[in-house]
Amino acid sequence: MGPRKFYDESEQTSVFKACYYSRLNEFVFGLNKILAGLSRDMNAALRNKYISDTI
């Protein structure tokens, strides 16, 4: 009875960890996409400013 209960608990924690890490990966991926978009916008803005300043 004891070992079975222990196994069930460890199984639950591994499932929880899997869910947690997949959520974490999604969050980090989304954050990277946002940051990439921001840096792209910043680069475009800086490039446009540089072009308008030099002309």
Stockholm file with secondary structure:
# STOCKHOLM 1.0

chainA/1-55         MGPRKFYDESEQTSVFKACYYSRLNEFVFGLNKILAGLSRDMNAALRNKYISDTI
#=GR chainA/1-55 SS CHHHHHHHHHHHHHHHHHHHHHHHHHHHHHHHHHHHHHHHHHHHHHHHHHHHHHC
#=GC SS_cons        CHHHHHHHHHHHHHHHHHHHHHHHHHHHHHHHHHHHHHHHHHHHHHHHHHHHHHC
//
